Amino acid sequence: MFVTARPQFKPTTEQLPDDLFAAINELKRELNAIVLAHYYQDPDIQDIADYLGDSLGLSQQAAATNAEVIVFAGVHFMAETAKILNPDKLVLLPDLNAGCSLADSCPPDKFAAFKATHPDHIVISYINCSAEIKAMSDIICTSSNAVKIVNQIPKDTPIIFAPDRNLGRYVSEQTGRELVLWQGSCIVHETFSEKRIVQLKIEHPEAEVIAHPECEPPVLRNANYIGSTTALLNYSLKSDRETFIVATEPGIIHQMQKAAPHKHFIPAPATNNCACNECPHMRLNTLEKLYLAMKNKTPAIELPEHIRISALRPIQRMLELSV
């Protein structure tokens, strides 16, 4: 698998404050900073965030913010998206090595060659991709709006969908459109075990399975509801069911449990006994690293301007089509 090289986080000997929450809130005021966090972050980071959401909500928030500094508690492509939308603002990522297996599965040189073999196709790329892939795309989408966006494309227009094959397959089924799929995947969502989910359903017959469309088809076939991270959260809160088997990164369960403490949320198990249902990249960010990034104003996201401008157009197109 292709992996983008990024600087390694270096341990610090700096003295950390006793109350990191208070120190971070003070730095927010001093820097006119906003902390954007994904649902897959550690609970402490979720609790300190000014805005918490999935990729679509985070993109919309990044586009609308008046803050001078954006601290992105997520992974590299998310912080890149914020920088693409805010070239004159300082965009910080607590750990630059917080990458994404899905984004890394679509190397720009190989995708350019793949795209060249389908010259009459437009490219719709899932936001979980690098700035270079965005720059080669016509429209960006998220799991929240992918079906809506594809449905707005004329039916006689052929489409390449990248980089996630599972989301692409799901969108194809929902829209009835034939899509040319790049064969990328997410290491978290491809490791859920259908066998163990079925076992959980037998143990908890009252439970509903809710799943992210990045999951493999056998898992989706067992799902009572399929949706983006935000959609899964909203569904679990509105449903009259009390127990849910959650087939996505378990960071979201923190918000589910906060909003519905009387309900029971079971993380879907992986194919073995490891914590493979936790994203190792998302978990590189910590409250300590977030504080140090704000205090030292580094590590910052920088992009070549020609890449940024080319990547901006398909993101803007997504935001227009998502209204």
Secondary structure, DSSP 8 states (H G I E B T S, - for coil): -----------------S-HHHHHHHHHHHHTEEEEEETTS-HHHHHH-SEEE-HHHHHHHHHH---SEEEEES-HHHHHHHHHH-TTSEEE-S-TT---HHHHTS-HHHHHHHHHT-TT-EEEEESSS-HHHHHT-SEEE-TTTHHHHHHTS-TTS-EEEESBHHHHHHHHHHHT--EEE--B--TTTT-B-HHHHHHHHHH-TT-EEEE-TTS-HHHHHT-SEE--HHHHHHHHHHSS-SEEEEES-TTHHHHHHHH-TTSEEEE--BSSSSSTTS-TTGGG--HHHHHHHHHHT-SB----HHHHHHHHHHHHHHHHHT-
